[in-house]
Amino acid sequence: MKKMFLPGFLLVALVLVSACATDKEYNAKPNVLLLYMDDLRPQLGCYDNTQALSPNIDALASNGITFTNAYCNVAVCGASRASMLTGMRPTKNRFRNYNTFVQEDTPEAITLPQLFKNNGYTTISNGKIYHHLDDRISDWDEVWRPYAFEKNPEGLAPTDWWQSLWRDYMLPENIEVYKTTDRGPAFESADVNDTAYIDGLMTQKVIRDLVKLKKEDKPFFLTAGFISPHLPFNAPSHHWDKYSRDSIQQPYNNFIPENAPLLSISQSNELRQYTSIPPKGEQVSDSTAISLIHGYYATVSYVDVLIGHILSKLKELELDKNTIVILVSDHGYNLQEHTQWAKWTSHRTSMQVPLIISSPFLKHKHITDALVELVDIYPTLAELCGLPVPENQLEGASLLQILNGKDLKGKDHVFINNANAYTVKTSKYCYTEFINPKNDKTIARTLYDHQSDPDENVNVAEDIAYKEVVVHMHGILHTAYEKNVYGK
């Protein structure tokens, strides 16, 4: 067989044609904008809850699909983010707490940003995506957090420098306390503009990225990882002013649920790291509770405005025509329900999350009660963008049928693990077993009937009327999720 030799100019022409084809292929792929929230509960207007003012998030929801029955797989920052971004549920031996590193627990996993990067996407991590700044850096073309990579007087590494800054106080007296004690107040209202705090700076970076990415030929996986509404509840004072203090109320169920085992009640250790908060075992004063709730709402409204700026720029650049936008939180949050603050409990307030997906390629815009979990996000985005998923890794399921309005039910059950508490959630019930890690024996359990008791005020696990339900839920936990419970 004779070999064929092409003249140089023809060879160059073929290369150019190939390159053009590649560019067209890239441009045909959807972009992804991930709005990743920290500690946001579904207490928003689009969830029929008018306590927190969130018009921009509500507008995003009206243009997409809103999930009212979405749950995290573990209600603490680091572990939840690791679980969602690997598509793998927590187990007895992995994704255990806030200090989780993906690169340590699952070094062989192909993460969600890595999948996009491997398939020709520009991947940019802005703000808090992985819990740790230096976790899986190679998954991204760029990793950025405000101040982290600036020269600092101590000569610290970016991760260590960030750890000394992230609470981000503006008032001089609070800055001094934070500097000298590594603590500070649990909330702050400062007369500053929206770009003063870290989330405002991060928003400006995301907007600059959109302008830059508009000029590129490659599709992008761009993130905006907001700190708020995480403690401390710091926000410009004009967002605090959106709420009258007299309108702020403590939850009606600021009591331990009837028949609940004491080990199911959090001691709110995260909150107790801040100044003027009483030690473990004591309740905060009513006045402090009102200020904390007020601060939480203020930070929600603050981030809502920032999200509005990002979405406006997306539309201005006409990138909205080819960009999937997803808004999600790593977990929920307790605002004194059942005497608890913060997260990492097995109560619904810790585990339920807002989830909104908006895509120009979906015909349906609706609200769905389908039961879903955060490990479903990885396969969903992969399918929406036509990317091959890694074999034998993902434990979630694509939500595309739900997004297309063809599945109204969702899953029969989802799994959540918080420390030594293992939970199965169905559409009707939430069942948790507290298991001794040394001998795998169940030492306590709770069952909440979400049809008759959605706020989980009465534990019916030992009620004879629910005996068959307990047996059924126990069976699901120890069969469908055996490897998660026992680490096998």
C-alpha positions in Angstrom: 0.0 0.0 0.0 1.3 3.4 -0.9 1.6 6.1 1.7 -0.1 9.3 1.0 1.7 12.6 1.5 -0.2 15.9 1.7 1.2 19.2 0.7 1.9 21.4 3.7 -0.8 23.9 3.0 -3.4 21.1 2.8 -2.2 19.7 6.1 -2.5 23.1 7.7 -6.0 23.5 6.3 -7.1 20.2 7.7 -5.8 21.1 11.1 -7.7 24.4 11.0 -10.9 22.6 10.1 -10.4 20.2 12.9 -9.8 23.0 15.3 -13.0 24.8 14.2 -15.0 21.6 14.7 -13.6 21.3 18.2 -14.6 24.9 18.9 -18.1 24.2 17.7 -18.3 21.1 19.8 -17.2 23.1 22.8 -19.7 25.9 22.1 -22.5 23.3 21.8 -21.9 22.1 25.4 -23.8 23.9 28.2 -21.9 25.9 30.7 -22.5 25.3 34.4 -22.8 28.0 37.1 -22.9 26.5 40.6 -24.2 28.8 43.4 -23.0 26.9 46.4 -24.5 28.1 49.7 -23.3 27.4 53.2 -25.9 26.6 56.0 -28.9 27.8 53.9 -32.2 26.3 55.0 -35.1 26.3 52.5 -36.6 29.3 54.3 -37.1 31.4 51.2 -40.0 32.9 49.3 -39.9 30.2 46.6 -40.5 27.7 49.4 -43.6 29.5 50.5 -41.8 30.9 53.5 -41.8 34.7 53.7 -39.6 35.1 56.8 -36.3 35.6 54.8 -36.4 38.1 51.9 -34.9 36.5 48.8 -36.4 38.0 45.7 -33.4 37.1 43.4 -33.3 33.5 44.5 -37.1 33.4 44.1 -36.8 34.8 40.5 -34.2 32.0 39.7 -36.7 29.5 41.1 -39.5 30.8 38.9 -37.3 30.2 35.9 -36.4 26.6 36.8 -37.2 23.6 38.9 -37.5 23.9 42.7 -37.1 20.8 44.8 -39.0 21.0 48.1 -37.9 17.6 49.3 -34.1 17.6 48.9 -31.7 16.4 51.6 -28.0 16.5 52.2 -26.2 13.2 52.9 -24.4 14.5 55.9 -25.2 17.8 57.7 -21.7 19.3 58.2 -19.7 21.4 55.7 -16.6 19.4 54.8 -18.2 16.0 54.6 -21.3 17.2 52.8 -19.3 18.9 50.1 -17.0 15.9 49.7 -20.1 13.7 49.3 -21.8 15.9 46.8 -18.7 16.5 44.7 -17.8 12.9 44.5 -21.3 11.6 44.2 -20.6 9.1 47.0 -22.5 8.8 50.3 -20.8 9.0 53.7 -19.9 5.8 55.5 -18.6 4.8 58.9 -15.1 5.3 57.5 -15.4 8.3 55.1 -16.7 11.8 55.0 -17.1 11.9 58.8 -16.9 15.6 59.8 -16.3 19.2 58.8 -12.5 18.5 58.5 -12.9 16.0 55.6 -10.4 16.1 52.7 -11.6 14.4 49.5 -8.0 13.7 48.6 -7.5 11.7 51.8 -10.8 9.9 52.0 -11.4 9.1 48.3 -8.1 9.9 46.5 -9.1 7.8 43.5 -12.5 9.4 43.0 -13.1 11.4 39.8 -14.8 14.5 41.3 -17.4 16.6 39.6 -15.1 19.5 38.7 -12.5 17.0 37.6 -15.0 15.4 35.3 -15.7 18.7 33.6 -12.1 19.6 33.4 -11.3 16.2 31.8 -13.9 16.9 29.2 -12.7 20.2 28.0 -14.3 22.7 30.4 -12.6 25.6 32.1 -13.1 25.0 35.8 -12.9 27.8 38.3 -13.4 27.5 42.1 -14.4 30.8 43.6 -15.0 31.0 47.3 -15.8 28.0 49.5 -16.4 24.9 47.3 -14.4 22.2 48.9 -14.2 23.0 52.6 -10.5 23.2 52.4 -8.7 25.6 50.1 -5.9 23.1 49.4 -8.1 20.0 48.8 -8.0 18.6 45.2 -6.5 21.7 43.7 -5.7 19.9 40.5 -9.5 19.5 39.8 -9.5 23.2 38.8 -7.9 25.5 36.3 -8.1 28.2 39.0 -8.7 28.2 42.7 -9.5 31.6 44.3 -10.7 33.0 47.6 -10.6 36.6 48.8 -7.2 37.5 50.4 -6.0 33.9 50.5 -3.3 34.3 47.8 -2.3 37.8 48.8 1.1 38.4 50.5 0.6 38.4 54.2 2.8 39.7 57.0 3.1 36.3 58.7 4.3 34.6 55.5 1.6 31.9 55.9 0.5 29.5 53.3 -2.8 30.5 51.5 -4.8 27.9 53.5 -3.5 29.0 56.8 -3.8 32.7 56.0 -7.4 32.1 54.9 -8.2 30.3 58.2 -7.1 33.4 60.1 -9.4 35.7 58.0 -12.6 34.0 57.0 -14.8 35.3 59.9 -14.3 38.6 58.2 -15.3 41.3 60.7 -15.5 45.0 59.6 -15.9 46.8 63.0 -12.5 47.7 64.5 -13.4 46.3 68.0 -14.4 43.0 66.5 -11.3 42.8 64.3 -9.1 43.3 67.3 -10.9 40.6 69.3 -10.7 38.2 66.4 -7.0 39.0 65.9 -6.0 38.4 69.5 -8.3 35.5 70.5 -9.3 33.8 67.2 -12.8 34.4 68.3 -15.4 37.2 67.9 -19.1 37.9 68.1 -21.6 35.6 66.5 -23.1 38.5 64.4 -22.1 41.9 63.1 -24.0 44.8 61.5 -21.6 47.2 59.9 -22.3 50.4 57.9 -20.4 49.2 54.8 -21.3 48.5 51.2 -21.9 45.1 49.7 -18.4 44.7 48.4 -16.7 45.0 51.8 -17.3 41.5 53.1 -15.7 38.4 51.6 -18.9 37.3 49.8 -19.1 40.7 48.1 -15.5 40.4 46.9 -16.1 36.9 45.7 -19.1 38.1 43.7 -17.0 40.7 41.9 -14.5 38.0 41.0 -17.3 35.8 39.6 -18.6 38.7 37.5 -15.1 39.3 36.1 -14.8 35.6 35.3 -18.1 35.7 33.3 -16.7 38.6 31.2 -13.5 36.7 30.6 -15.2 33.3 29.9 -17.5 35.0 27.4 -14.5 35.6 25.2 -13.3 32.1 25.3 -14.2 29.2 23.0 -14.4 26.6 25.8 -17.4 25.9 28.0 -17.1 26.5 31.7 -17.8 25.1 35.1 -17.9 28.2 37.2 -18.6 28.4 40.9 -19.6 31.0 43.5 -19.1 29.5 46.9 -20.7 31.8 49.5 -19.8 31.8 53.2 -23.1 33.3 54.3 -25.3 32.5 56.0 -22.6 30.6 58.0 -21.7 32.0 61.4 -20.8 34.6 62.2 -23.9 36.3 60.8 -22.0 39.4 59.4 -23.8 41.6 56.8 -23.9 45.3 55.8 -26.4 47.1 58.1 -28.8 47.9 55.3 -29.6 44.2 55.0 -30.3 44.1 58.7 -32.6 47.1 58.2 -34.8 45.1 55.9 -36.2 43.4 59.0 -37.9 44.9 62.0 -36.5 43.4 65.2 -40.1 43.3 66.5 -41.0 40.9 63.7 -38.3 38.4 64.5 -39.7 35.4 66.5 -38.1 32.4 68.2 -39.4 29.1 67.0 -42.5 27.8 68.7 -40.8 24.4 69.3 -37.8 25.6 71.3 -38.1 22.4 73.3 -36.7 18.9 73.2 -39.1 16.6 71.3 -41.3 14.4 73.4 -39.6 11.0 74.0 -36.4 12.0 72.2 -33.2 10.5 73.5 -30.8 13.2 74.8 -28.0 12.1 72.6 -30.1 13.2 69.6 -30.0 16.8 70.9 -27.0 18.9 69.8 -25.1 21.0 72.3 -24.6 23.7 69.6 -20.9 23.5 70.0 -20.2 25.6 66.8 -22.2 28.6 68.2 -20.3 28.4 71.5 -17.0 29.2 69.8 -18.1 32.9 69.7 -18.0 35.6 72.3 -21.0 36.4 74.5 -22.4 32.9 74.0 -23.0 30.9 77.2 -21.0 27.7 77.7 -22.2 24.2 76.9 -25.5 23.2 78.6 -26.9 26.7 78.8 -29.5 28.4 76.5 -28.8 31.8 75.0 -30.9 34.6 76.3 -34.1 35.5 74.4 -32.5 38.8 73.3 -29.4 37.0 71.9 -31.6 34.4 70.2 -33.6 37.2 68.4 -30.3 38.9 67.3 -29.0 35.6 66.0 -32.1 34.9 64.0 -32.2 38.5 62.8 -28.5 38.1 61.7 -29.2 34.9 59.8 -32.0 36.6 57.8 -29.8 39.6 57.1 -27.1 37.4 55.7 -29.6 35.5 53.5 -30.8 38.8 52.1 -27.2 39.9 51.6 -26.3 36.9 49.6 -29.6 37.1 47.7 -28.6 40.6 46.4 -25.1 39.3 45.4 -26.7 36.4 43.5 -28.9 38.9 41.7 -25.7 40.7 40.5 -24.3 37.5 39.2 -27.4 36.5 37.4 -27.9 40.0 35.9 -24.3 39.8 34.4 -25.0 36.3 33.1 -28.0 37.7 31.2 -26.3 40.8 30.1 -23.6 38.8 28.5 -26.3 36.5 26.9 -24.6 33.5 28.6 -27.9 32.6 30.2 -28.9 31.1 26.8 -26.3 28.3 27.2 -25.8 28.1 31.0 -27.3 25.7 33.6 -27.6 27.4 36.9 -27.8 25.4 40.1 -28.3 26.8 43.6 -27.8 24.4 46.5 -26.7 24.4 50.1 -24.4 21.9 51.7 -27.0 21.3 54.5 -29.7 23.0 56.5 -29.5 24.9 59.8 -31.1 25.0 63.2 -32.3 28.3 64.5 -33.2 27.2 68.0 -35.7 24.5 67.0 -35.6 21.8 69.7 -33.2 24.1 71.6 -30.5 23.6 68.9 -28.3 25.9 66.8 -26.2 25.2 63.8 -26.2 21.8 62.1 -24.9 18.2 62.3 -28.1 16.9 63.9 -30.5 14.3 62.7 -33.4 16.7 62.6 -35.0 17.9 59.4 -33.9 21.4 60.0 -30.3 20.2 59.7 -30.7 17.9 56.8 -33.2 19.5 54.4 -31.7 21.9 51.8 -32.8 24.2 49.0 -32.2 22.9 45.5 -33.0 24.9 42.4 -31.9 24.0 38.9 -32.5 26.4 36.0 -31.6 25.4 32.4 -32.4 27.0 29.1 -32.7 23.5 27.6 -35.5 22.4 29.9 -39.1 23.0 28.8 -40.7 22.6 32.2 -40.6 25.1 35.0 -42.2 23.7 38.2 -42.0 22.9 41.8 -41.5 19.2 42.7 -42.0 17.3 45.9 -39.9 14.4 44.6 -37.6 13.0 47.2 -33.9 13.5 46.2 -30.5 13.7 47.8 -27.3 15.7 47.1 -25.4 12.7 45.6 -27.9 13.0 42.7 -26.4 16.3 41.6 -23.2 14.8 40.1 -25.0 12.4 37.7 -27.6 15.0 36.9 -25.1 17.7 35.7 -23.2 15.0 33.8 -26.2 13.9 31.9 -27.4 17.5 31.2 -24.0 18.2 29.7 -23.6 14.8 28.0 -20.5 13.8 29.9 -19.6 10.1 30.6 -19.6 9.3 34.3 -17.0 7.2 36.1 -17.8 3.5 36.5 -18.6 2.0 39.9 -18.4 5.4 41.7 -21.6 7.3 41.7 -24.3 6.4 44.3 -26.9 8.9 43.3 -29.3 9.0 40.3 -29.8 11.5 37.6 -32.8 13.9 38.2 -33.3 14.5 34.5 -36.7 12.7 34.4 -37.9 14.9 37.3 -36.5 18.0 35.5 -38.5 17.0 32.4 -41.7 16.6 34.5 -41.9 12.9 33.9 -41.3 11.7 37.5 -43.3 13.2 40.4 -42.3 10.8 43.1 -38.5 10.7 43.2 -36.8 8.1 45.4 -38.4 5.7 47.8 -35.8 6.7 50.4 -32.6 8.6 50.9 -29.7 8.2 53.4 -28.1 10.7 55.8 -25.3 10.1 58.3 -24.4 12.5 61.1 -21.6 11.2 63.3 -22.9 8.0 64.8 -26.5 8.6 63.8 -27.7 6.9 60.6 -30.9 8.0 59.0 -33.4 6.8 56.4 -35.8 9.4 55.0 -38.9 8.4 53.0 -41.7 10.7 51.9 -43.6 9.9 55.1 -41.1 9.1 57.8 -37.6 10.0 59.1 -36.0 7.1 61.0 -32.6 7.3 62.8 -30.5 4.8 64.7 -27.7 5.9 67.0 -25.1 3.2 66.7 -22.1 2.6 69.0 -19.1 2.6 66.6 -17.1 0.2 68.8 -19.6 -2.7 68.6 -22.2 -1.6 66.0 -25.0 -1.9 68.5 -28.0 0.4 68.3 -28.2 2.4 71.5 -31.2 4.7 70.7 -33.5 5.5 67.8 -36.0 8.1 66.6 -38.9 8.0 64.2 -40.7 11.1 63.2 -43.9 11.0 61.2 -43.6 13.8 58.6 -47.2 13.6 57.6 -48.7 14.3 61.0 -45.6 15.9 62.7 -43.5 17.7 60.0 -41.7 19.7 62.7 -40.6 16.5 64.5 -41.9 17.3 67.9 -42.8 13.8 69.0 -40.5 10.7 68.7 -42.8 7.7 68.0 -40.0 5.1 67.6 -41.3 3.2 70.7 -45.0 3.8 70.0 -46.6 0.4 69.4 -48.7 1.9 66.7 -45.5 2.4 64.6 -44.0 -1.0 65.3 -44.3 -2.2 61.7 -42.9 1.1 60.4 -39.9 0.8 62.6 -39.2 -2.8 61.5 -39.6 -1.7 57.8 -37.3 1.3 58.2 -34.7 -0.7 60.2 -34.7 -3.2 57.3 -34.0 -0.5 54.7 -31.2 1.0 56.8 -29.4 -2.3 57.3 -29.8 -3.7 53.8 -29.8 -0.9 51.3 -27.2 1.1 53.3 -25.3 -1.7 55.0 -21.9 -0.6 53.7 -22.6 2.9 54.8 -23.6 1.9 58.3 -20.8 -0.6 58.8 -18.2 0.8 56.5 -17.9 -2.4 54.5 
